[in-house]
Amino acid sequence: MTLRFLSIEHVPQEGVGTISAYIRSLGGQLIRHRQYQPQPLSISHDDYDVLVAMGGPMGVHDGDRYSWLNHELRFIRDAIDQGKYVFGICLGAQMIAKALNAEVRKNPYTEIGWFPILFEDAFLETRPGRGLDQQMEVLHWHGDTFAMPPGAMRIAGSEACANQGFLYKGRVLGLQFHLEMGKEEVDVMIEHFKDGLVPETFVQDGEEIRARTAECATPARQVMFSILDGLLNPGLGRI
């Protein structure tokens, strides 16, 4: 069976990144919807198997500024209710949390750069978490956070942000951090959002982010492949 992935992308700077390589490795199909272009999100839920909601600088409460936002929240909720696999990163994870009736709010700290997360023991016993190290360096680029959706498992946290991810019903996964960005994607982010890269306790400058990307992006990609293998169970193992 060919898995069909639908990506929802909110800004040009935050595309699917290395998720496209994962899809190719499965022989899957990628359907891309770009919310920043005029066409409406009108695809039928029958036309895809896996929904992937990407990041963006807007927030889940910005429906007055972004006409598509509330429709996307309903679309995500419908996808969950129809039993689809749903995977969200950063804003995408916040959108999933909001669709599942969890609070999304400002995080105490802005977190930008490569910082460690700690996976929960319970997550490491699940299929998506099996075989992962408990701690790893991941790329963060956010100022908001989410509460745990009712019925979801908290899967990770960091020093700056308590809730870094959740797993719901074994098939809906939200990650506050980025595993999908390699050197090219990080360079684009640094160039576009450089005004926000003023070093603080949990904000690195562009030079440090680039240096850490050279060391950490490949392990992050491997972990993403492993998590998606566990979530989707395509019968492949890459770590």
N, C-alpha and C positions, 0 to 999 in steps of 0.2 A: 504493500500500500504506500503510495506517495503522500507524505505529509504536506499539507498546504498551510503556509504561514501567512498571516495578515499582519503587517506592521503598520502601526499608527505613529507617524512622525510629526512632531509639533513645530520644529524649527529646522532650517537646513543644516545647522551645525551639529545636530544630534540625530544622526541616522542610525542604522542598525549595526554599523561597525563590523566587528568580527562575527556577529551572529549570522551574517551572510555566508561566511565560510562554514559555519556549523550546518546551515541548511544545505549547502552544496555537498557536504560530506555525507548527508543522508540521502542525497538524490531528491531532495524536497523542492517545493515550489514556493517562491516568495512573491506575494502580492503587496505592493507598497501603497499606502494612502498617506498623502502629505496634507496635514490640516492647514498648512500655511498657503495652500493653493486653493483656487475658488471652488473646485468641485466638492459636493457634499459627500459625507460618509454614507453611502447608500448600498454597500455590499450586503448580500444576504448572509446570514449566519450559516447557511447550508454550503457556502462556497469556500470555507476554510476550516481547518482543524485546530490551529494554534493561533491565538491572538497575542501579539507582542506590542506593548505600549511603551514608547520610548520617553526620553526626558525632554526638558524644556525649561526656560527661565520663568514662565508664568506659574501661577498657583491654582489650586483646585477651586478657589473661591472667586476667580477672576472672570466669571461668566458674563459680567457686564461689559468686559473689554474684548472677550473672545467669543463670538457667537456660536462657535462649534462646541464649546466646552461642556455644556450641560447635556447636549445630545450624545457626546462621547461617553459621559458618565452613564447614561442610560444604556448605551450600546455595550459597554463593559459589563454592566449588571446583567443584561440579557444574555451575553455570552456565558457568564458564570452559571446562570440559571439553566441554560441549555446544555450544560455539561462540557463546554469547551475547555481545552487547556488554555490558561491565561498566564502570561509572564510579563511583568512590568519592571522598569528600571527608573529610579529617581522619580521624576514627575509621574511616570507611568505607574509606579508602585503606590504613590499617593492617590492617584486616580482610582486604582483598584480598592485601596483602603476606604476612600470616600464612598465608592459604589457599594461597599459592604457595610456602610453605616458607622465607620470609625471616624473619630475626630482627626482632622489634619490642621496643624498649627505651626507657628514659628518655633524653630528649635532654639534652645538657649544659646547655641553657638553656630556661626557659619562655619562650614567644614568644606575646605577646598584643598585637594592635594592627596598624596599617598599617605594614609594612616592605617594602623592595624585595626582589624575587627576580631572579635572573639565569637566563634560559633557556639551555640548552645549544645550541650550534650545530647539533648533529645533530638535535635535536628541531625546530628551525626549518626543517629540510629535509623534515620529514615532513608528511603531509596535515593532521593536527591542529595542527601548529605553524606552518604556512605563513602568512606575512603578519603575524606578531606581532612587536612590538618585542622586542629582547633583554632589556630590563629594564623592570619595571613594579612599581607598588605594589599589594600584595595584603593582605587581612586574614588574620591568623594568630590561632589560639586553641588552643594545644596545649602539652603538656609531654613527649609521647612522640615517637619517630621510628621509621623502619623502615630496614633494610638493603635493598639492591636485590634483588628477587626474581631467582633464576637465569633468565637469558635475557631480562631486561627492560632497557630503555633508561632511564638516568637523564635526566630532562628539565629539572630546575631545582634550584637551591640558593639559600640565603640566608646572611647572615653568621652567624646564630644556629643554623642547621640545614642540614647539607650536602645531605640528600636531601629535596627538596620535591615530588618527583613521579616517576612512572615510566610507561612505555608498554610493554605486553606483547603481542606478536603482532599489533600494529596495531589491536586492538579492546578492550583492557583498559587503562584509564587510572586511575591513582590520583594525587590531588592532596592534599598535606598542608594546603594553604591553602584559603581560602574565596573563591570568586568569586560565589557565589549569594546573598550577603547584601546587602540594601539597607537603607535607614534603619530601616524597621519591624523587620526581623530583628535588626539591630544593637542597637536600643533594648531589645528583649526579652533579648538576651544580656547586655547591660550590667546590666540590672535583676536578672536571675537570678543572675549570677556576679560581682556587684559586690565581694564580699569578696576575690576574687582579683586585683582591679585595683589592686595596690600598685605604684607606678612603680618600675621597675628599668631596666637597660640595654635589655632587649627586652620590656618590659611598659609599655604606656601606660595612663593613667587614662581613665575614662569620657569626660570632657570632650574629651580629645584624640582618642579613637577616634571620637566623634561628629563632630568637626570634620573629620577626615580622611575619614570616610564621605561627607560632603557633596561632597567633591571627587573621591573615588576610586571610589565604588560603581558609577557609570554606566560608566566605562571597563572596570571588572572584569566587569560584566555583558556588555559587548560582546565581550570576550575569551573569556568562557565560551561565548557563542553561537558564536563562530568555532571554538573548539576542538571543541565538540560537532558542528558542521557537518562538520569534517574527520574526526572519529572515525566518525560515522554516515553521512556522504556522502549527505545527502538532496537534493543538487542545489541548495542554497541558499547564498548568500553575503551576510553582513550587515556586514562591515567593509570 
